[in-house]
Amino acid sequence: MDLTFGNVTILIPPLHITIIVVVIIFLLVRWSKQLETRRFTVFFYFLFSTTITPIYSSYTAKGSFQLWIPIGFIIMFLYLFGGRRNHPAKVKASILGFSIAIYQLILKYVG
């Protein structure tokens, strides 16, 4: 969607993406209020959990294939449940980040 004001154009993402971003920010702010100290860490747990990376690449004459995994969520999962730092708000933020990582994986394989 484009909003044009004279020589300036503001590009807004599609409505469903905008609504999803607003809901994610609302949930992260709500969960960060559950922590007594270092409230901003919920945002880092979320951002780190959205990281995906290729672990295998294969190139042939017909094209290429890459196998992607949500490495950020895997590391965050091991960190949270391996220690004593598994506050429910941090776990929720990591799972929300995992859902965004799955969305990114779907976009990689479909697109």
Residue pairs with C-beta under 8 A, 6 or more apart in sequence:
1 11
1 12
1 13
1 14
1 15
2 9
2 10
2 11
2 12
3 9
3 10
3 12
4 10
12 18
13 21
24 46
24 96
24 100
27 92
27 96
28 42
28 43
28 46
28 93
28 96
31 42
31 89
31 92
31 93
32 39
32 40
32 42
32 43
32 89
33 39
34 87
34 88
34 89
35 41
35 42
35 87
35 89
35 90
41 90
42 89
42 90
42 93
43 93
45 76
45 90
45 93
45 94
45 97
46 93
46 94
46 96
46 97
47 97
48 72
48 75
48 76
48 97
49 70
49 72
49 73
49 76
49 93
49 94
49 95
49 96
49 97
49 98
49 100
49 101
50 70
50 72
50 73
50 97
50 98
50 100
50 101
50 104
51 70
51 71
51 72
51 73
51 101
52 68
52 69
52 70
52 71
52 72
52 101
52 104
52 105
52 108
53 68
53 69
53 71
54 66
54 67
54 68
55 67
55 68
55 69
55 71
56 66
56 67
57 64
57 65
57 66
57 67
58 64
58 65
58 66
66 108
68 105
68 108
68 109
70 98
70 101
70 102
70 105
72 97
72 101
73 94
73 97
73 98
73 101
76 94
76 97
77 94
79 85
80 86
80 90
80 91
80 94
